[in-house]
Amino acid sequence: MTTEFSLLLGTAATLGFVHTLLGPDHYVPFIAMAKARRWSMRRTLIITFLSGIGHVSSSVIIGLVGLAFGVELLKLTRLESLRGELAGWLLLGFGLAYMLWGLRRAFRPKARALVHAYQSASEADHTQDHHVHGVHTHVHPEKANITPWVLFTIFVFGPCEPLIPLIMYPAARADAWAVFLTALAFSAATIGTMTALVYLAVRGIERVPLRNLERFSHALAGFVVLMCGVGVKFLGL
């Protein structure tokens, strides 16, 4: 392995780490939803990991197709920019819709009891009826399970802007192995940083008493995701 190639791999891994760390939309939505929906750590990390794979794979595929058909870098960059705009709107829309749903849930009759019942049902992770604090409720997992798919879809549309220019450089030297390793280094750093940040944040939040806010947990989670969408769409995060 040449010094030049080692530098390229190091740059790819560093960019993967930095672009993830500086983009709160890469990890904050998972943290917020994990807290609101009472996901287990295992489930949270699996959802984060799979969404990360979708996130980097879409850019890798676009980059490889562009290379195969000789598409100019400028055109691929514009396409990634359009995908970023779409992902920002999707994140913003999902956050707004979830926040409004959470507020409606919080203020409807017996909201407190229903929230407690739902949380206990989520922890049990099955479809049977539950009796919690004297309240009888039925949990519909098909409704609860849509959230991971929404997050995954948003992340598939979200671009990895630094990746395509990175893989274009070794491709210009007609080195397919270098293209593969560069994309792998960037992807591993991105996904690894996402899962590590989510893990650390969720563990930290577990130590913070938030019982007085449980009624508004879904609304708060939606607000946090909405702010991420605002940051991506209007602040360029």
N, C-alpha and C positions, 0 to 999 in steps of 0.2 A: 504494500500500500504506500503510495507516494505521499510526500508531505502535502502536496496540493490537494490530493483527494481527502486526506485526513482533515485538512482545514475545511473542506467543503462539508464533510459530515458533521464536524463540530459546529459549523455555522448553521446547518439545517436543524440540529438538535437544540441549539441556543434559540433560534428563531421560534421553533415550536414551543419552547418553554415560555419565552417572553411574550409572544403574541397571545398565548393562553392566559398567562398571569395578568396581563394588562387588559384583557377582555372579560369583564365580569359576567357577560352573557354566556360564557363557556361553563360556568359552574354555579352561579347564584340561583338560576331557576331550579336546579336539582336540589340545592340546599333548601330552598323555600318549600318546594313540593314535598320533599322528604319529611319536613317538620309538620306541614299541614295535613298530609295524608297518612302520617304515622308509618311510613315505610320502614322496614327493617334495614339495617346497614347493608346486609347482603343484597337486598333488592335495589337499594339506592345505588350501590356501586355497579351492579349489573346494568341498570338503566343508563347510568352515566357512561359506562364503558361502551355499550352498544351505540349510544348516541354519538360518542366520540368517533367510533369506527365509521358511522354514516357520514359524519362531518368531514373527515379527512378523505374518505374513499371517493366522495363525489368530486372533489377537486383533483384527486389523482386520476380518475377516469377521464375527466374533461381534459386534463393536461396530456394524457397519453393519446387520446383521440385527436387532439390538436396536433400532436407530434406526428401521428400516423398520416394525417391528411395535410400536413404542412401549413397549418393555420398560423398566422402571424401572432406573435406574443401580445401585441397591442389589442388584437381582437379578443384573445382569450382573457386578457385583463379586464376589458370592458364587460365581457360576459360574467366574470366573477363579481364585478361591481354591481351588475344588475341583480345577480343572485343575492348579494348582500342587502340590496334595497328590499327585495322580496322577503328575505329572512327577518329583517328589521320590522317590517309591517306585520308579519305573522306573529312574531314575538309580542309586539305591542297589542295586536288584536286579541291574542290568547290571554295575555295578562289582564286586559280590560274586561273581557268576558268572564274570566275566572273571578276577578275581584267583585264584579256585580253579582255573580252567582253567590259568592261568599257572603256579601252583605245581605242579600235576600235570605240566605240560610240563617244568618245570625239574628235577624230581626223577626223571623216568623215565629208563631206561637210555639212555646216549649223548645226554643232553639237550644238552650243550654243542655237540656236532657238529651236531645237528639244528637248533639255533638258528642257528648260522652258515650252514648250508645254506639255511634258510628266509629269512634276511635277504638273502642274495645273490640268491635267487630273486625276492624282493619288489622288489629294486632293478631287476632285469631286466624285471619286470612282464610275464611271459609264462608259458605253461603247460607248456613243455617240461621234461624231466628235467634236473637239474643235478648236476654232480660238484664238490663243494666239500670241500677238505681230505680227499679220499679217501672221502667219504661220498656215497652215491647216494640221492637223495630226489626225490619227486615232489610238486610244489606244487599244491594244489587251490584255484584262485582263487575258486571259488564259495563256499568256506568263508571265505576271507580277506576277501571283499568284503561280508560281511554286516555288519561293524562300522559302515561309513558309514550304512547304512540304519537300523541301531538308533539311532545318534546322531540322525539326521534325525527319526525317529519320536518320540524323547524330546523333541526341541526343538519339534516341532509341538504336542505336548501342553503344553509349558511356556508360561505366560502372560506377557504384557507388562503388568503391573498398572497402570502409570501411563497407558497409551495410551488406554484407553476413556474415563476421565474427561476426558482432553485433547480427544478428538474430540467429546465431548458438548457442550463449551462452544460451539464455533462452530456445531454442529448446532442448538443452541437458538436461534440467530439466523437459522436457515434459510439458511445459506450453505454449499452443497455444495462449492464451490471451496475454501473455507477448511478444511473437513473433510479434503479430499484432500491439501492442502498440509501440514496439521498432521501427518497420518498419515505422509506421505512424509518430512518432516523427522525425525520420531522414528525411523522405520524406517531411514533412511540413516545416522543417527548410531549406532544400535544395531549394524547390520551392519558399518559401517565400523570401529567400535571393536573388535568381535569379531575381524575379520580382521587389523587392525593389531596387536592384542595377541598373537594367535597367531603372526603373522609374526615379531615381535620376540622372543618367547619361544623359538620353534623355532631361530631364528638364534643366539640366545644359548646354548642347550643344545648346539648343534653344536660349540661351542668348549670344552665341558666333557668331559674324558676319562672315559668311563663303561664302559670295556671289562670291568672286573671285575664289573660288574652286568648285562652283556648276558644272562646266563643267566636272570636274574629280571626282565627288562624287561617282559614281559607281566603278571607278577604285580604288579609295582610300578605299572604303568599302571592295572590293575584296582583296586588299593588307592587310588590317587589319585582315580579316578572314584567309588569307594565313599565316600571322605571328602567329596567334593562333594555326593553324595546325602545324607549325614548332615547336612552343613551346611544344605542346602535344607530337609530334612524336620524337623530338630530345633533348628536354630539360626536359622532364618529368613533365611538368606543370599540 
